[in-house]
Structure formats: structure tokens, C-alpha cells
Amino acid sequence: MSEPAIKEAWTATDRFMRDKALRLAYLSEEMKEHDVVSAMNWERRTGLDEGRAEGRAEGRAEGHAEGRAEVQKGTARRMLRAKMAPAEIAALLDLPEETILAFAREENNES
């Protein structure tokens, strides 16, 4: 403990520990800072959770839409192979006739 810096630090620590008002003010500031950090972390976690939930919902919706489109396309192609009229297929599947005609062109190109 011969170095002046160490002695000065011990003196300041001793003064701080004896001054109740200073200690309480310090602790109060520390708690405020901790509360701010905790609130920021909570908001971040909440935002991440909401973002993930939204992303999952959008992904499911896209997947369902793509799945329905694939089923309709397969059904339309089978109906075309069964020689049904494109207008009739469009009406049954609630699709534009142009879409059915595009499926027919694809079917003809693959044959």
C-alpha cells in the first residue's frame, strides 16, 4: 500500500462507504440504469417474438397458397387429359380460362 494512487483509492472508498447519502444516490442511479437496460432488453425480446410470429404466419399463408395452386394445376391438367373444355375447367376450379389454356400449352409442350 505504499503507492499514492492506491492510498487515494482507499481513502475515496472509505469516504464513499461512510457517506450514506452519497451511497444511496449512487445505488439509485445504478438501479435506474439497470431498469432502462432491462426495459430495452424486454422490448427487444418482445419485438423479436412478434417478428418471428409474423414471419411464420406469412410463410404458412404462402405455403398454403402455393399448395392450393399446385393442386389446382394438377387437377386442371388431369381434366384437360380427360378432354374437358377449358371453359368448363375454369368454371369448376374458379380460375381464369387463360390460366387453363396456359396449362394446356404446358401439357402439349411436355408431350
N, C-alpha and C positions, 0 to 999 in steps of 0.2 A: 504494500500500500504506500510505497514511497513516491509514486508518481503523482504529480499535482492534478492531472486530469482525473485520475481515479478518486482521489480525495474529494475533488469538486463534485464528482458524480454522486458519491456517497452523501455528501452534505446536502445536495439538492434532493436526493431521495429521502433523506431524513426529514428535511423541511416539508416536503410534499406529504409524507406519511403523518406528520404531526398536525397539518392544516386540514381539518375536517371539511371545511367549505370548499377548498381547492380540490380535494379528493372527490367530493360529491359532484362538483361541476365537471370534473374530468370523466367520472363514470356516467354522468348524464349524457355528455357528448358521445361517449363510446356507445351507449345504448341507442341513441338517436341514429348514429351511423349504422349500427347493426340492423336496426329496424328498416332503414332505407334499403340496405343491401338485401335483406330478407324479402321485402316487398318487390324489389326488382326481380329477384330470382323466382318468386311466386308468379309474377306476371309473365315472365319468360316461359316457365313451365306450362302455364295455362295457355299461352299463345301457341306453343308447340303442340300441345294436345289438341287444341281446336284445329290447327292446320293439318295435323295428321288425320283427324276425323273427317275433315272436309275433303282431303285428298282421297281417302278410302271411299267416301261416298261417290265422288266424281268417277273414280276408277271403276267402281261397281256399275254405275249407270252406263259408262262407256262400254264395259264388258257385256252388259245385258243387251244394249242396243246392237253391238256387233254380233252377238249371238243370234238375236232375232233376225237381223239382216241375212246372216248365213243360212238360217233355217228357211226363210222366205225364198232365198235364191235357190236353195236345193229343191224346195217344193215346186217352184216355178219351172225349174229345169226338168223335173220329172213330169210335170203336167205338159210341158212342150213335147217331150218324148212320147207322151201318150196322145199327141196330136190335138190337144185342146187349143182353141183360138186364143191368141194373145190378149184380146179384149176381155174375154171371159176370165182368163187367169188374173189379169189386172184387177178386175172387179172382185174376184174371190179373195185375192190376197191384199186388196186395198193398196195397190201400188200403181204408179203411173204406167200407162201402156208402153211408153218409151223405154222404161226400165225393163219390161218384159221382152221387148224387141231387142234390147242390148244383150239380155241373157240368151236369146235365140241366136244372135250373131256369134256370141262366145261359143255356144253349143255347136254351131256349124263350123267354126274355126277349129274346134278340138276334134271334130270327126274326121 
